[in-house]
Amino acid sequence: MTLIDERIAALESNLRHAVTLAGDEPKPMMLSQRMVHYHTPGVSIAVINDGEIEWAKGYGVLNVDGAGPVTTATLFQAASISKVIAAVGTLKLVDAGKLDLDRDVNSYLKRWKVPVDEFTTAHPVTLRGILSHTAGLSVHGFEGYEAGVPVPTLVDILDGKNGANSGSVQVTCTPGTSYSYSGGGYTILQLLLEDVMGKPFPVILNDLVLTPLGMTNSIFEQPLAPHRHVSAASGHQA
């Protein structure tokens, strides 16, 4: 057995609780048992050591019906982890001189503008504020839309109308004065990147980040193209 095999086996059989009280013996748990406990059909794990992927492995199946195994190429919906990728892409454009972190985002936006009110007159919304969740913007997160249901346009989602299942994105306090997590802010960022680059958001992030990093099994496309369904894990209720 190689060192990597030993490390994989150690993880698979030696999971620990998040908290162990002083004086108590740790109670190792099997990964397979935890999957059963949490009704989780499939899991994908990648371990990064010293800045490199040391190993990656899939466990279980794509959905509760058992259709296909989880592999290192399986697609999982990564939700807000995508914000990190969007931020990296944005900062690459800042490095290239195409964007300014401290410029009013309304100077870049073409199809929609951040509402100007008493909060933004002296302190406009900037990319620095959006990326750090300090722009004072509303809408913490989004429920998403059921497969097959028409998805509102980006502008309609920002305005909270025409089928949007979330409220409008607004400035609720003076930008730069407090931290408030805002998925709405990153939706503004998506629109801004499309307006500046003249390309769809998935293409922009693929060109700026995913392809250069060799992330060939990662995409921003929604909905998934039919040929990708066979390699996509399904979400499940508890």
N, C-alpha and C positions, 0 to 999 in steps of 0.2 A: 504494500500500500504506500503510495506517495504521500508527501507532506500535504499536498492539496486534498487528496482523498481523506486524510485524517481530519483536516479542518472542516471539510464538508460533513463528515460523519459526526464531528463534535457539535456542529450547529444543529444538525437534524435530530440529535438525541439529548441536547443539553440547553434547551431554551429555559430562560429564567423569568420569574415574575418581575414586574417593574419595580416592586418594593419588597424587600425582605426585612423584617423587624430584627433589631439587634438581639442576638442570642438565639435566633432561630436558624436552623439548618436550611440552606437553599434546597428547593425541591425541583430538580431538573424535569423538564417536560419534553415529550417527543413532538416534533413538528407535525407528524401525521395525526397525533391525538388532538393537537390544537386545531387542526383543520376540521376535524370531526366536531369538536366542541363549538366552533364558531360557524358551522354549516357552510364551510368555504370549499367549493369544489376544486378550485385551482389557485396555485400560488407561483409567482416567479420571483427568484431571489438572485441578486447580483451583489458580490462583495468587492469593495474597492479597497485596495491596500497600497499605500504609498503612491496615490494618484493614478493607479492603474486598476483595471478590472482583473481581479485575481481569479475569480471563477463565477460562473453563472449557471443556473439550473432551473428547470421547470418541474413542478409537482402537481399531480392531479390532472383534472380534465377541464375543457373549455367551458362547459356548463353542466348543470345538475343532471342532465340527461346522459352525460358521459360521452358526448360527441367529440372525439379527438383529444389528444394529450396536450397539456401545456408544455411549451418548449421555450427556448431562449428567444425565439422569433415571434412568440405570441403577442398580439396586440392587447394591451389593457388600457382602459380609459384613465388617463393620468390626472384629470381634473386640474386643480390649481398648481400642480407641479409645472404645468405649462407656462405659468407666469415667469418662472426663472428663465426659460428659453426665450420668451418674449423680451425680457429685460436684457439678456445678452445680445439679442439681435438689435435692439434699440441702441445699446451702448456701442456696438460696432458702427452704426450709422453716425453716432456722435463722434467717434474717433475719425471717421472719414470726412467729417465736416458737413454732413448733410443735415444734422439736427443739433440743436443747442439745448442743453439740459435746463437752462434758466430763462428761456424765452416763453412768452405767453403761447400756450398751445393753440389758441384761436387763430394765431397768425399762420399756422400750418393747416388747420382744418378747413375743408372746402364744403362738405355736404351737411355739416352740422356744427353748431358752435356751443361752447360751454356758456350757459346763461350768465350774463353780467348782472351782479347785484351788489348789495352793500359789503359782501364778503370779498369780492374779487376786484373792486375798484382800485384799491391800493396794492393788493397782493394777488395777481393773476395765478391761475392754475398753470403749473409748469410740468415738464417731463420728470424733473427731479422729484416733485411732489407726488406725481402719479406712481412712479417706480417705487417710492418709499412709503406709500400709503399715508402721506401727510398733506395731501392736496385738499382735504376737507370734503371729499366727495361721498355721495350716498351709494346705496345698493351694495350690501356686503357680498352677496353671491347670487347665483342663478340656479333655478331648479332644472333647467334644460327643457327639451321638448321631446315628446314621445316619437319614436320612429314612425315615419309615414305621415306625420302631421306637418302641415306647412309651417316653416320657421319664419318669423317676422324679419324684416330687413334690419341691418345694424342700426340704422337711424331710428327705426320704429322701436327697437329695444331701448335705445338711449332715451327716447321720448316716452316710453312706457305705454304705447298705444298700438292699435291695429294688430291685436292678437298677442302682444307681449304679455308674459305672465309675471312681470316684475314692474316695479315703479320706475318713474323717470329718474335719470341720473342728474343730481343737482349738487350744488355746493352748499353745505350745511354749516360750515364754520370757516373762519379766515384761514386760507391756505398757509401751511407752515407752522401753525400754532399747536397742533396735536396729531397723534397717530390714530387713524381709523381705517381698518382694513376695507378695501373697496374693490370688488370685482368690477363695479361700474367704471372705476378709473381705468382699469386695463381694457375695458371695452372701448373707451375713448382712445386709448393707445392703439388698439387694433384699427380703428377708423383712421387715425392720424397716419399710421404707417402706410395704409392703402392709399390715402390721399397724396402723400408725399412721393411714394414709389410708383404709383400707377399700376400696381399689381395686386392680386388677391393675397390675403394674409397668409394662407398656407404656402404659397409660392415664395413669399418674402422670407418666412422663417426657414423654409427648406434651403433656400439659397444662402442665407446668412449664417445659419447655425447647424442645421441637421446634417446637410451634405458635408460641410467642412469637418465636422466631428465624426463622420462615418456612421451616423445614426440612421442607417438605411431602413430600419424597421420602425421608425418613428415618423408620424405624420400629424398635421394639423387639420386634415380634411374631415369635414362633417357635412352630410352623412358619409359613412364609409362607402367606397366603391364596391359593387357586388363581389368582385374577385377577392376582396380582403376579408369578407365575412367568415371564410373558412378558417382563418387564422386569428380570429378575434374572440377574446373571452367575453362571456355575457355577465351582466350585472344580475344580482339576485336580491330578493327580499330576505329579511332575517329568517 
